Amino acid sequence: MNHLDYVVFDFETANGSRTSPCSIGLVKYIDGQKDSELYQLINPEEDFYPSNIRVHGIYPEDVWDAPNWLEAYPSIISFIGDLPVAAHFATFDVNVFRATTEKYGLPLPENSYFCSCVLSQKILPLRSHKLNLVADYFGISFEHHHALEDAEVAADIVRELANIQRADSIAALVDSIGYQFGQINGSNFVKQKKTRSR
């Protein structure tokens, strides 16, 4: 991780369950520049709540012919590769990733992850660090609650925050706020443990 190489992802869900993704958007950055993107509708094989539909506009009929997570998983894992991944408010998206992967009995990847929302909280002087408000701060316009657009904006935000911190790698950016990477298959994104000086 010697460069600004990372993948940002975002889920929309069919209901309040963490096992109900109905779409995922992923954006890959290499050397601080956008490299590629992936958008996939997903059949969650669960009921849709009207409240969720109002947020993202995805209806059950939109995903009838879409792959379920078991079928979509290989292409998603291939896209991510071994890069660190991020999401804006990663607690939600990482838990969706974990819960849905476990639902289908699939192995969790070993990728490290970090949170663009936490980064912005530590770096930017804003009262709220919701995705749309951080985007406004950087003059980025987008269609909120579309998984690919949300991922793309969060990826842009990561790059902007790295520029502010003068971080030439994701590891340096995470370290600059005193945090340590989480692991998709294990630990969470938390503050670094302080070591006692002798």
N, C-alpha and C positions, 0 to 999 in steps of 0.2 A: 504494500500500500504506500508506494513512494510518490503517488500522484493523486490528483482529485478524480479518482475512479470510484464510481458508486452507482447503485440502482435505487431509485425511489419508487415505492409502490403505494397504491391506494385501493381500498375495497369499498364497494357499496353492498349493503346487505338487504335481504328480503324481509327480515323481521328483526326482533330484538335479540335473537340468538347469535352467538359468535360462530355458529356452524352454518350460516345461511348466506354466504357471498353470492351475489347475482352478477357482479362484474368486478374486474380487476384491471387497473391500468399500471403499467410499468415504464419507466424512462431510465435509460442508461446514459451516464456521463463518463467519458474517458478524457483524461487530461483537462478536466474542467470544461469540456465542450460536449454538447448533446451528440450522442452516437446513434441511438436507435430507440424505438418505442414498441410497446406491445399492448394491445387492448383486447380483452376477451370477455364476452358475456358468458355467464356460468349458470347452469341449471342447478339451483341450490337443493332441489328435491325436498323443499320445505314450503310452507305457506307464505304468501306475501301479505304484509300488513299494509293497510291503506296509508298509515302515517309514514311508512318507509317509501312507498310509491310516490307520495307527495314530495319527498325530498329529492329523489333521483330520477323519477319519471320512467322507471323500468317496470313493465307489467309482466305477469306470468306468461302471457303469450309470446313475449319477446324472447324468452329463454327456453321455450318448449324444445327447440331443435339444437340448443346450445349444449356443449359438453358439460358433464358434471365435473367436480373437482378432481376425481380420479382420472378422468380423461384429459383434463386441461393441465394437470400437474407437470407432466414431463416437459412440455414446451416452456412452462414458466420457470422451472428449475434450470433448463438449458439456457434461457435468456439471462438469468441472474448469474450463472456460473459461480465463481468463488469470490465475487465482489461483496464488499459490505453493503448492506441495504438500509434504507431509511424510510420513515413515513412521518407525516405531520400528526402529532399525537400518536406515536408509535404503539403506546399501550393497547389501543384499540386494534390497529391493523395487525400487529404481531400476534395478538391473542386470537384474532380471526384465522390467521395463517396456521397457528399452532392447533387450534381446536378443530378446524376443518380437516387438516392433514391427519390428525389423530382419529377423527370420525371415520375416515376411509382406510385406516390402518396403514398409512404410508409413513416412510421414514422422514423425520424432520431434517432439513439441511443444517449444515454446521456453520452457516454464514454468521458473521457478526452483524449487529445492527445498532443504529443510533436514531435519535429523534430530532427532527428539524424544529419542532415546537419548543422543546427544551433548550436547544441551541439559541433560538430567537429570544426566549425568556432571559437567558443569561447575557445576551449580547445587545439586544435592542431596548431602548427606553420607551416601551409601549405599555399602556394600561392593560391591553388584552393582546394575546398572541394567537388568536384564531387565524386560520389560513388566509381568509380574505383580507383581514386587517394587516397582516404582515406583507401580503402581496401589494396592498395599497401603499404601504410604506416605501416599497421598492418601485412603485409605478407599474406594476404588472396587472394587466386585466385578463380575466378568464371567466369561464362558465363554471361556477362552484357546484360541487356535488356531481360532477361527471368524473369518473375514476381516472381517466387518462389525463384530463386537464388538471385535476387536483395534483396528480403525481408530477406532471410537468412543472407546475408552479412551485411545488415543494422542492423539486430538483434545482430550479432556478434560485430559490431562496438559499439552499445549501451553498451554492456557488458564491452568492453575494455575501453570505456570512463568512465564508472562507476568505474572501477578499478583505473584509473588514478586519479579520483576525490575522491577516497575512499568513495564513496557513497553506502550505504547499502540498498537504496530503490530508486525507480524512482523519487519519490517526492524530495528526497535529491539531486539527480543528477540534476534535473531541477532547484532546488533552488540554487545549487552551481554556476550556471552561471547567476543568477539574473533574471530568467524568471519565468513565471507562465503558468500552463497548459492552453491549449485551450480546447474548448468543440466541439465535432463533430456537435452538434445541436445548436451551438451558437458562442461563442467568439473564437478568434484566439490565437495562441501561440505567446505571446508577452513578452516584458520586464516587470518585476514587477513595479507597480506604487510605486514611492518613497513616504514614509509617512514623513510628517514634524515632526521633533522633537521639543518638547516644551521647 
